[in-house]
Amino acid sequence: MIDTQFSKMISHDITERSAYAPNAISTISILKKKTGEIKAMSFDEGMELEGKGSTKSIFFEIIEGKAQITMDNETTLLKLGDTVVIPKFTDYLIVATHRFKMIFIDLNLTLKCLRLNKKSTVNKLYKAGQTVYSSKNPRKALIVRAFLNKIYYCYVKDSPDDKEEVYFERELSL
């Protein structure tokens, strides 16, 4: 679902559109789907955002100002243009040492898929990187690959000479 504040194919200056609020963190949703969310966030000085064991991977970029992040007991100062990837299940703390704005992207890489093969009618939960086996060829492993709203099943390479063959590709309808 796209927030009505943002239209497709129209240029937006997110830095101008996301305003600071006194003693608060302001958020504008840019794009929200079951596979993740993109939002612009504005932090007033002194504000903190704490994440405890998130089940999603997170990426963010500082688009204005300066901030500090603590992750795995290591603190880093961030400035305009700096980006950070926070792996899922990682605790983090973002502190606004000055007013700052960021683009915040959380990715839900646990995807639901209907049918591993065309005869299957069972809904199953697969994760990117998971190895599965086809009922047609149970000796040949398949690996689940996911990219945005598509999920792929590719044969695992047995040797460097093997070509990776797409066994099944499906558009996700989440």
C-alpha positions in Angstrom: 0.0 0.0 0.0 1.5 3.4 -1.0 1.0 6.3 1.3 -1.2 8.9 -0.6 1.5 11.6 0.1 3.7 10.0 -2.5 2.8 9.3 -6.1 4.5 7.1 -8.6 6.9 8.6 -11.2 6.9 12.1 -9.5 10.0 13.5 -8.0 9.8 14.2 -4.3 12.3 16.0 -2.0 12.0 13.9 1.1 14.3 16.1 3.1 11.9 19.0 2.7 8.7 16.9 3.1 9.8 15.3 6.4 9.6 18.0 9.1 11.0 18.1 12.6 8.7 18.1 15.6 10.0 19.3 19.0 11.1 16.5 21.3 9.8 13.8 18.9 10.6 11.4 16.1 8.4 12.2 13.0 7.8 9.5 10.4 6.4 9.6 6.9 5.6 6.3 5.2 6.8 6.2 1.6 6.0 2.6 0.7 4.5 -0.2 2.8 4.1 -3.8 1.8 4.2 -7.2 3.6 7.7 -7.6 2.3 8.9 -4.4 4.0 8.5 -0.7 4.4 10.3 2.5 3.4 9.9 5.5 5.5 11.5 8.9 6.1 12.2 9.7 9.7 13.1 13.0 11.4 14.7 13.1 14.9 14.8 16.1 17.1 18.1 16.4 19.1 18.3 13.9 22.0 15.6 11.5 20.6 16.4 7.8 20.6 15.2 4.8 18.6 15.9 1.4 20.1 15.5 -1.9 18.4 15.5 -5.2 20.3 16.0 -8.3 18.2 14.1 -7.2 15.2 12.9 -10.1 13.0 13.6 -7.9 9.9 16.9 -6.7 8.3 17.2 -2.9 8.3 19.0 -0.5 6.1 19.1 3.3 6.6 20.8 6.3 5.1 21.4 9.7 6.8 19.9 12.4 4.5 20.5 15.4 6.8 22.3 16.1 10.1 24.3 13.7 12.3 23.5 10.7 14.6 25.1 8.0 16.6 24.3 4.3 16.4 25.3 1.6 18.9 25.1 -2.0 17.6 26.8 -5.1 19.1 28.3 -2.8 21.8 30.1 -0.7 19.2 29.3 2.9 18.7 29.7 4.8 15.4 29.0 8.5 14.5 27.1 9.0 11.3 26.9 12.0 9.0 25.2 13.0 5.8 25.3 10.1 3.2 26.4 7.4 5.7 24.5 4.1 5.4 24.1 1.2 7.9 22.8 -2.3 7.5 21.4 -3.9 10.7 21.1 -7.6 10.4 17.9 -9.2 11.8 18.0 -10.2 15.5 20.5 -7.5 16.2 19.9 -5.0 19.1 20.6 -1.4 18.2 20.2 2.1 19.5 20.1 5.2 17.3 20.7 8.5 19.1 20.1 12.0 17.7 23.3 13.8 18.8 22.0 16.6 16.5 18.7 16.9 14.6 18.8 14.5 11.7 16.8 12.8 9.0 17.1 9.4 7.5 15.6 7.0 5.0 14.7 3.8 6.9 14.1 0.5 5.0 13.0 -2.6 6.8 13.0 -5.8 4.9 10.9 -8.9 5.8 12.7 -11.7 4.0 10.4 -14.4 5.3 8.1 -14.9 2.4 5.0 -17.0 1.9 4.7 -19.0 -1.2 2.0 -21.1 -2.8 3.1 -24.3 -4.4 6.6 -25.5 -4.7 5.5 -27.5 -7.7 2.3 -27.3 -9.7 0.7 -30.3 -8.1 1.2 -29.1 -4.5 -1.7 -27.2 -2.9 -0.2 -26.7 0.5 0.8 -23.3 1.6 4.3 -23.3 3.0 6.6 -20.8 4.7 10.0 -20.4 3.1 12.9 -18.2 3.8 15.5 -16.8 1.4 18.5 -19.1 1.4 16.5 -22.1 2.6 17.2 -25.5 0.9 14.1 -27.4 -0.2 13.5 -30.6 -2.2 11.2 -31.1 -5.2 8.8 -34.1 -5.1 9.7 -34.6 -8.8 13.4 -35.0 -8.1 13.9 -35.5 -4.3 17.7 -36.1 -4.8 18.3 -32.7 -6.3 18.3 -29.8 -3.8 16.7 -26.5 -4.6 17.5 -23.2 -3.0 15.0 -20.5 -2.3 16.0 -17.1 -3.7 13.9 -14.0 -3.0 14.1 -10.5 -4.6 11.5 -7.9 -3.7 8.1 -9.3 -4.7 9.4 -12.4 -6.6 10.6 -15.8 -5.2 12.7 -18.2 -7.2 13.7 -21.8 -6.7 17.0 -22.6 -8.3 18.8 -25.9 -8.5 21.9 -26.0 -6.3 25.1 -26.2 -8.3 26.8 -29.6 -7.7 30.0 -28.4 -9.4 31.3 -25.0 -10.8 30.5 -26.2 -14.3 26.8 -26.6 -13.5 24.5 -23.8 -14.8 22.1 -22.5 -12.2 18.7 -23.3 -13.6 15.5 -21.6 -12.4 13.1 -24.4 -11.5 10.2 -22.3 -10.5 9.5 -18.5 -10.5 6.5 -16.9 -9.0 5.3 -13.3 -8.4 4.2 -13.0 -4.8 0.7 -11.7 -4.2 0.9 -10.5 -0.6 
